Amino acid sequence: MRRAILVVGAVVAVAILAVFFAVPEIARRRAISDAKARGVTFTIAKARLTGSGVRFFDLEARLDKVPGAVAHAKEANVELSGLSPRELTLQGLDVSIPDLLAALPQLEAQRATGTAIENDLQRIVFKDALVHLARFAGESTSLEVAGATAEIGDETHLRADKVTGTLGASPFGPWKVVVDREREMLTTRIAMDPSKPEVPQVSIGQTPSATNLDINAPRTHLRALGLPFSAFGLAADEDPEIEVDASSMSTNGESAGAMLFQSWGAHVGPFPNPIDVKVGGKWKGQGESLAVRDGVFQVGPFGGSLRGNVRSGLAPRLDFAFDSEPIPCGDFASQAAQPGLIGAILQRKTTAVTGTVVLTGSLVFDASNPAENRLDVKPSADCSFTLR
């Protein structure tokens, strides 16, 4: 009897060991097979059975139709409910996509055809992740996210303590980004000032039918907010003070908004010394491009009305033109860079200057294509002078 019990016990032990080694391998093969069916080449170095599920080690996923798009994870712990995955926890996640704009259609197609395994998942968690994205908003743009932590389930909570990148030749960041989704409401908050990490300068609220964008940056130096200097047409060594107050709302195809941008100590056009700049206006209507109303501008001593269009949304574009009211030639001569003999004469205290000057110009600001951003100004003068 004792021998029979020992034999049965040995058989049971062998069976348990077989299950212990077989189940992880079955899970590994199933994960690889499901990924392949969706255009993802998935490799897993090894798998191990845990008390609550399966743990995978040294994972790599590559999108077959997007060259260079790859994700690595040191560990992936899958908690099971019966034979179905319930929770996925990723450690040491590192994602790199060299061309996000090209990858988006593939990513969207894969998301729309979610597998049964993904549909069974109730919660996804990752900590201290790294994300590298190139061409995330257009040519010559890149984005890097460090220290990202997320919980994705019935609600979504994502936090990234360091978001940096480039727009053209200019770096931006580090910014802190917090994303929360509760029911149908998605809220994104961006804190740009490292000295005030809990005070967001940008807030975005999204529902299936509406999008709200609010920007509130009190007066501070541009570089204190980690803003890219090339996006404002500035040289690498410039650091003017700026203040931004803007908001927009889009609901069922109709948009409305207002903005006021001010700068102190900026170098513009014919002015040799730093001057102040102010641009503002409102818009309302349907469609992508909306006409500006109540537009105003101030460039140094020049001020007047502003006209143009705004492309509303999360990547706004401004196309403005302006004409100033005339100012006395003497006011312009005291600030403008006048070359050679004429400049010397105009700046003499014994010179009487008469006539007026107007300033015309244009402003282009495209959040998705900073290479196009520019501010052009041109003075037109009808001046005369008399030597005393």
Secondary structure, DSSP 8 states (H G I E B T S, - for coil): -HHHHHHHHHHHHHHHHHHHHHHHHHHHHHHHHHHHHTTEEEEEEEEEE-SSEEEEEEEEEEETTSTT-EEEEEEEEEEEETTEEEEEEEES-EEEES-HHHHHHHHHHHHHT--HHHHH--EEEEEEEEEEEESSSSTTEEEEEEEEEEEESSSEEEEEEEEEEEETTEEEEEEEEEEEEETTEEEEEEE--TT-TTS-SEEEEE-SSEEEEEEEEEEEEGGGGT--GGGGT--TT---EEEEEEEEEEETTEEEEEEEEEEEEE--TT-SS-EEEEEEEEEEEESSEEEEEEEEEEETTEEEEEEEEEE-SSS-EEEEEEEE--EEHHHHHTTS---HHHHHHHT-TTEEEEEEEEEEEEEEEETT-GGG-EEEEEEEEEEEEEE-
